[in-house]
Amino acid sequence: MKGFIAAAAFIASLVPNTVAHYQWSALIVNGAVTADYQYVRQPLNYYSNGPVTDVASNDFRCNFSPKNPPGIATIAAGGSLGFKLNQPISHKGTLNVYLGKAPAGTTAATWDGSGKNWFKVAQVSAVTNGGSSITFPTDNISKYEFKIPASTPPGDYLARIEHIALHSASSYPGAQFYIACGQIKITGNGGGNPGPTVSIPGVYTGQEPGIKINIYYPIPATYVQPGPAVWSG
């Protein structure tokens, strides 16, 4: 069994990067797919789909030197928001979604994402059963949709999604982060107090057990999702 697992990991490592990589390229607003990069910030390396591996870099916020589009998608609190991929996820891993509220004097199209303004609103973890197997519900998905908490205060936000690919994460920096930020305006009368809030970068050190992990051998008995708790309103 040990040899089989090692062989499987080796074969996975042979997949060419341009085939294995993927990118979140468009928002999905209440089920409607928008145009690529109409509201999603386009990273400098969009042609290669390359991941971010340095959790302390400013590129960890919204990907490599992204270009801010002028458009801002409007969605009511309680509505369905999502991200579409340019090709299905091909690496085993987990997923987090954060919202960050643009400070006064900025908009979703101008805010650089700095500050302790981010809070988690959704996640997809790994499924474990005590060490017999580990599976990843994000395998082969081509989109991900979630609900904006109904009590989210109105205003301009960045919606940030990250898929954490764990196929080579046994040391740091090994985990690959496939990141995108979408520009949105949330409407409604939400009076909630989102939190806990974090800074990005700053939310991770890279040493978390859900980021620095060997998913092949020994098979993890449990998986700890990185980041703060999900705020559901």
KEFIRO-640112 format. One record per residue (C-alpha): chain; x, y, z; residue number from 0. Coordinates in Angstrom, 2 decimals. Layout:
<keros>
kero chain->A x->X y->Y z->Z resi->NUM
...
</keros>
This chain:
<keros>
kero chain->A x->0.00 y->0.00 z->0.00 resi->0
kero chain->A x->2.82 y->2.39 z->0.88 resi->1
kero chain->A x->4.44 y->1.81 z->-2.52 resi->2
kero chain->A x->1.16 y->2.32 z->-4.33 resi->3
kero chain->A x->0.52 y->5.64 z->-2.59 resi->4
kero chain->A x->4.03 y->6.85 z->-3.35 resi->5
kero chain->A x->3.63 y->5.85 z->-7.00 resi->6
kero chain->A x->0.32 y->7.66 z->-7.25 resi->7
kero chain->A x->1.87 y->10.81 z->-5.83 resi->8
kero chain->A x->4.75 y->10.56 z->-8.29 resi->9
kero chain->A x->2.43 y->10.10 z->-11.28 resi->10
kero chain->A x->0.39 y->13.12 z->-10.18 resi->11
kero chain->A x->3.56 y->15.20 z->-10.07 resi->12
kero chain->A x->4.22 y->14.45 z->-13.75 resi->13
kero chain->A x->1.09 y->16.26 z->-14.99 resi->14
kero chain->A x->2.26 y->19.32 z->-16.95 resi->15
kero chain->A x->1.71 y->22.59 z->-15.09 resi->16
kero chain->A x->-0.19 y->24.24 z->-17.92 resi->17
kero chain->A x->-2.68 y->21.36 z->-17.87 resi->18
kero chain->A x->-2.95 y->20.96 z->-14.10 resi->19
kero chain->A x->-3.31 y->24.65 z->-13.23 resi->20
kero chain->A x->-6.60 y->26.53 z->-13.22 resi->21
kero chain->A x->-7.96 y->29.98 z->-12.50 resi->22
kero chain->A x->-11.13 y->31.59 z->-11.16 resi->23
kero chain->A x->-12.06 y->33.90 z->-14.03 resi->24
kero chain->A x->-15.68 y->35.03 z->-13.56 resi->25
kero chain->A x->-18.32 y->35.76 z->-10.95 resi->26
kero chain->A x->-21.66 y->33.96 z->-10.79 resi->27
kero chain->A x->-24.41 y->36.28 z->-9.48 resi->28
kero chain->A x->-27.64 y->34.54 z->-8.46 resi->29
kero chain->A x->-26.91 y->31.77 z->-10.94 resi->30
kero chain->A x->-25.94 y->34.04 z->-13.85 resi->31
kero chain->A x->-22.36 y->33.62 z->-15.08 resi->32
kero chain->A x->-20.73 y->36.96 z->-15.90 resi->33
kero chain->A x->-18.01 y->37.55 z->-18.50 resi->34
kero chain->A x->-14.44 y->36.58 z->-17.70 resi->35
kero chain->A x->-12.71 y->39.38 z->-15.78 resi->36
kero chain->A x->-15.76 y->41.64 z->-15.96 resi->37
kero chain->A x->-15.78 y->41.80 z->-12.16 resi->38
kero chain->A x->-12.86 y->39.51 z->-11.26 resi->39
kero chain->A x->-9.43 y->41.10 z->-11.04 resi->40
kero chain->A x->-7.24 y->39.66 z->-13.79 resi->41
kero chain->A x->-3.80 y->38.56 z->-12.52 resi->42
kero chain->A x->-0.65 y->39.38 z->-14.42 resi->43
kero chain->A x->0.00 y->35.66 z->-14.98 resi->44
kero chain->A x->-3.51 y->34.78 z->-16.20 resi->45
kero chain->A x->-2.05 y->33.09 z->-19.28 resi->46
kero chain->A x->-0.22 y->30.48 z->-17.19 resi->47
kero chain->A x->-2.77 y->29.97 z->-14.38 resi->48
kero chain->A x->0.15 y->29.82 z->-11.95 resi->49
kero chain->A x->-0.53 y->29.56 z->-8.20 resi->50
kero chain->A x->0.70 y->31.68 z->-5.29 resi->51
kero chain->A x->2.83 y->29.82 z->-2.71 resi->52
kero chain->A x->4.11 y->32.63 z->-0.46 resi->53
kero chain->A x->1.43 y->33.35 z->2.17 resi->54
kero chain->A x->3.30 y->36.49 z->3.31 resi->55
kero chain->A x->3.34 y->38.14 z->-0.12 resi->56
kero chain->A x->0.92 y->40.88 z->-1.12 resi->57
kero chain->A x->0.19 y->38.67 z->-4.14 resi->58
kero chain->A x->-1.50 y->36.33 z->-1.67 resi->59
kero chain->A x->-4.32 y->38.84 z->-1.41 resi->60
kero chain->A x->-5.75 y->38.82 z->-4.94 resi->61
kero chain->A x->-3.14 y->36.92 z->-7.02 resi->62
kero chain->A x->-0.18 y->38.29 z->-8.99 resi->63
kero chain->A x->-0.39 y->42.08 z->-9.56 resi->64
kero chain->A x->-4.06 y->41.93 z->-10.59 resi->65
kero chain->A x->-5.68 y->44.44 z->-12.91 resi->66
kero chain->A x->-8.77 y->46.01 z->-11.34 resi->67
kero chain->A x->-11.73 y->46.08 z->-13.73 resi->68
kero chain->A x->-14.05 y->49.12 z->-13.55 resi->69
kero chain->A x->-17.14 y->46.97 z->-13.02 resi->70
kero chain->A x->-18.72 y->46.16 z->-9.65 resi->71
kero chain->A x->-21.39 y->43.43 z->-9.45 resi->72
kero chain->A x->-24.45 y->44.21 z->-7.32 resi->73
kero chain->A x->-25.95 y->41.50 z->-5.13 resi->74
kero chain->A x->-28.40 y->41.62 z->-2.22 resi->75
kero chain->A x->-27.41 y->40.19 z->1.15 resi->76
kero chain->A x->-28.80 y->36.66 z->1.25 resi->77
kero chain->A x->-28.19 y->36.17 z->-2.47 resi->78
kero chain->A x->-26.07 y->33.54 z->-4.18 resi->79
kero chain->A x->-22.56 y->34.43 z->-5.29 resi->80
kero chain->A x->-20.00 y->32.22 z->-6.93 resi->81
kero chain->A x->-16.84 y->31.92 z->-8.99 resi->82
kero chain->A x->-16.36 y->30.05 z->-12.26 resi->83
kero chain->A x->-13.12 y->28.33 z->-13.21 resi->84
kero chain->A x->-11.47 y->28.39 z->-16.62 resi->85
kero chain->A x->-11.04 y->24.61 z->-16.29 resi->86
kero chain->A x->-12.00 y->22.05 z->-13.63 resi->87
kero chain->A x->-9.91 y->21.69 z->-10.50 resi->88
kero chain->A x->-7.28 y->19.03 z->-11.05 resi->89
kero chain->A x->-5.42 y->19.08 z->-7.73 resi->90
kero chain->A x->-6.62 y->17.64 z->-4.44 resi->91
kero chain->A x->-7.30 y->20.35 z->-1.92 resi->92
kero chain->A x->-9.63 y->22.49 z->0.12 resi->93
kero chain->A x->-11.33 y->25.84 z->-0.34 resi->94
kero chain->A x->-12.07 y->29.07 z->1.55 resi->95
kero chain->A x->-14.05 y->32.20 z->0.67 resi->96
kero chain->A x->-13.53 y->35.55 z->2.36 resi->97
kero chain->A x->-15.31 y->38.89 z->2.09 resi->98
kero chain->A x->-13.45 y->42.12 z->2.75 resi->99
kero chain->A x->-15.29 y->45.41 z->3.22 resi->100
kero chain->A x->-13.82 y->48.35 z->1.35 resi->101
kero chain->A x->-12.92 y->51.15 z->3.80 resi->102
kero chain->A x->-14.50 y->54.60 z->3.63 resi->103
kero chain->A x->-13.12 y->56.59 z->0.72 resi->104
kero chain->A x->-12.58 y->53.51 z->-1.44 resi->105
kero chain->A x->-14.73 y->51.28 z->-3.62 resi->106
kero chain->A x->-14.55 y->47.63 z->-4.58 resi->107
kero chain->A x->-12.77 y->48.78 z->-7.74 resi->108
kero chain->A x->-10.13 y->50.88 z->-5.95 resi->109
kero chain->A x->-9.44 y->49.19 z->-2.60 resi->110
kero chain->A x->-6.16 y->47.28 z->-2.51 resi->111
kero chain->A x->-7.41 y->44.81 z->0.11 resi->112
kero chain->A x->-5.08 y->45.94 z->2.90 resi->113
kero chain->A x->-6.19 y->46.04 z->6.52 resi->114
kero chain->A x->-7.93 y->43.75 z->8.97 resi->115
kero chain->A x->-11.22 y->43.80 z->7.04 resi->116
kero chain->A x->-11.57 y->40.20 z->5.87 resi->117
kero chain->A x->-13.88 y->37.52 z->7.26 resi->118
kero chain->A x->-14.61 y->33.98 z->6.10 resi->119
kero chain->A x->-18.08 y->33.19 z->4.73 resi->120
kero chain->A x->-17.66 y->29.71 z->3.23 resi->121
kero chain->A x->-15.33 y->26.72 z->3.17 resi->122
kero chain->A x->-15.02 y->23.22 z->1.76 resi->123
kero chain->A x->-12.83 y->20.96 z->3.84 resi->124
kero chain->A x->-11.41 y->17.46 z->3.38 resi->125
kero chain->A x->-13.30 y->14.34 z->4.46 resi->126
kero chain->A x->-11.37 y->11.96 z->6.72 resi->127
kero chain->A x->-12.26 y->8.78 z->8.64 resi->128
kero chain->A x->-9.48 y->8.23 z->11.12 resi->129
kero chain->A x->-6.64 y->7.41 z->8.75 resi->130
kero chain->A x->-8.19 y->4.94 z->6.30 resi->131
kero chain->A x->-8.81 y->7.53 z->3.57 resi->132
kero chain->A x->-8.92 y->11.23 z->2.81 resi->133
kero chain->A x->-11.11 y->12.67 z->0.07 resi->134
kero chain->A x->-11.65 y->16.15 z->-1.30 resi->135
kero chain->A x->-15.14 y->17.34 z->-2.34 resi->136
kero chain->A x->-13.58 y->20.06 z->-4.55 resi->137
kero chain->A x->-12.14 y->17.44 z->-6.94 resi->138
kero chain->A x->-13.09 y->18.25 z->-10.56 resi->139
kero chain->A x->-15.48 y->21.10 z->-9.77 resi->140
kero chain->A x->-15.71 y->23.88 z->-12.37 resi->141
kero chain->A x->-17.48 y->26.44 z->-10.17 resi->142
kero chain->A x->-18.28 y->27.18 z->-6.56 resi->143
kero chain->A x->-21.33 y->29.05 z->-5.26 resi->144
kero chain->A x->-22.24 y->30.18 z->-1.74 resi->145
kero chain->A x->-24.73 y->32.43 z->0.05 resi->146
kero chain->A x->-23.95 y->35.97 z->1.14 resi->147
kero chain->A x->-25.03 y->35.99 z->4.81 resi->148
kero chain->A x->-28.37 y->37.79 z->5.06 resi->149
kero chain->A x->-27.16 y->40.11 z->7.83 resi->150
kero chain->A x->-24.08 y->41.30 z->5.92 resi->151
kero chain->A x->-23.90 y->45.12 z->6.16 resi->152
kero chain->A x->-24.39 y->46.93 z->2.84 resi->153
kero chain->A x->-21.41 y->48.39 z->1.00 resi->154
kero chain->A x->-18.59 y->47.64 z->-1.39 resi->155
kero chain->A x->-16.64 y->44.44 z->-0.85 resi->156
kero chain->A x->-14.00 y->42.23 z->-2.38 resi->157
kero chain->A x->-14.99 y->38.56 z->-2.51 resi->158
kero chain->A x->-11.86 y->36.42 z->-2.36 resi->159
kero chain->A x->-11.76 y->32.71 z->-3.15 resi->160
kero chain->A x->-8.81 y->30.37 z->-2.65 resi->161
kero chain->A x->-8.38 y->26.74 z->-3.56 resi->162
kero chain->A x->-5.50 y->25.24 z->-1.58 resi->163
kero chain->A x->-3.88 y->22.49 z->-3.65 resi->164
kero chain->A x->-2.19 y->20.01 z->-1.30 resi->165
kero chain->A x->-0.55 y->17.53 z->-3.67 resi->166
kero chain->A x->2.96 y->18.78 z->-2.80 resi->167
kero chain->A x->2.33 y->20.39 z->0.58 resi->168
kero chain->A x->4.52 y->18.28 z->2.86 resi->169
kero chain->A x->6.91 y->21.23 z->3.27 resi->170
kero chain->A x->6.53 y->25.00 z->3.02 resi->171
kero chain->A x->6.16 y->26.58 z->0.53 resi->172
kero chain->A x->4.56 y->23.56 z->-1.09 resi->173
kero chain->A x->0.82 y->24.18 z->-0.97 resi->174
kero chain->A x->-0.45 y->26.00 z->-4.04 resi->175
kero chain->A x->-3.09 y->28.73 z->-3.67 resi->176
kero chain->A x->-5.36 y->29.42 z->-6.62 resi->177
kero chain->A x->-6.80 y->32.82 z->-5.76 resi->178
kero chain->A x->-9.15 y->35.42 z->-7.21 resi->179
kero chain->A x->-10.91 y->38.55 z->-6.02 resi->180
kero chain->A x->-14.27 y->39.71 z->-7.33 resi->181
kero chain->A x->-15.60 y->43.24 z->-6.95 resi->182
kero chain->A x->-19.11 y->43.41 z->-5.50 resi->183
kero chain->A x->-21.61 y->45.81 z->-3.92 resi->184
kero chain->A x->-23.88 y->44.24 z->-1.31 resi->185
kero chain->A x->-27.29 y->45.83 z->-0.86 resi->186
kero chain->A x->-29.92 y->45.46 z->1.84 resi->187
kero chain->A x->-30.38 y->46.38 z->5.48 resi->188
kero chain->A x->-28.00 y->43.90 z->7.07 resi->189
kero chain->A x->-26.89 y->44.92 z->10.53 resi->190
kero chain->A x->-24.62 y->42.03 z->11.39 resi->191
kero chain->A x->-21.15 y->42.25 z->12.87 resi->192
kero chain->A x->-18.94 y->40.05 z->10.67 resi->193
kero chain->A x->-15.97 y->38.36 z->12.24 resi->194
kero chain->A x->-13.51 y->37.32 z->13.31 resi->195
kero chain->A x->-11.71 y->39.67 z->10.93 resi->196
kero chain->A x->-8.21 y->39.05 z->9.58 resi->197
kero chain->A x->-5.63 y->40.67 z->7.34 resi->198
kero chain->A x->-4.54 y->39.13 z->4.05 resi->199
kero chain->A x->-1.65 y->38.47 z->3.96 resi->200
kero chain->A x->-1.39 y->37.68 z->7.66 resi->201
kero chain->A x->-4.18 y->35.17 z->8.00 resi->202
kero chain->A x->-1.75 y->32.21 z->7.65 resi->203
kero chain->A x->1.87 y->31.51 z->8.49 resi->204
kero chain->A x->2.24 y->28.53 z->6.16 resi->205
kero chain->A x->2.86 y->26.20 z->9.10 resi->206
kero chain->A x->-0.81 y->25.42 z->9.77 resi->207
kero chain->A x->-1.58 y->21.67 z->9.75 resi->208
kero chain->A x->-4.10 y->22.21 z->6.96 resi->209
kero chain->A x->-1.47 y->23.91 z->4.75 resi->210
kero chain->A x->1.73 y->22.00 z->5.57 resi->211
kero chain->A x->0.57 y->18.41 z->5.23 resi->212
kero chain->A x->1.39 y->15.15 z->3.47 resi->213
kero chain->A x->-1.96 y->13.86 z->2.17 resi->214
kero chain->A x->-0.49 y->10.59 z->0.82 resi->215
kero chain->A x->1.39 y->8.76 z->3.58 resi->216
kero chain->A x->0.63 y->8.29 z->6.31 resi->217
kero chain->A x->-2.97 y->9.10 z->5.42 resi->218
kero chain->A x->-4.07 y->11.92 z->7.75 resi->219
kero chain->A x->-6.52 y->10.81 z->10.43 resi->220
kero chain->A x->-8.06 y->14.30 z->10.54 resi->221
kero chain->A x->-7.85 y->17.55 z->8.63 resi->222
kero chain->A x->-7.87 y->21.02 z->10.19 resi->223
kero chain->A x->-9.25 y->23.70 z->7.87 resi->224
kero chain->A x->-6.96 y->26.76 z->7.91 resi->225
kero chain->A x->-8.25 y->30.20 z->8.75 resi->226
kero chain->A x->-10.88 y->31.63 z->11.08 resi->227
kero chain->A x->-14.35 y->30.23 z->11.68 resi->228
kero chain->A x->-17.01 y->30.85 z->9.04 resi->229
kero chain->A x->-19.26 y->33.83 z->9.75 resi->230
kero chain->A x->-22.82 y->32.91 z->8.77 resi->231
kero chain->A x->-24.59 y->36.06 z->9.99 resi->232
</keros>
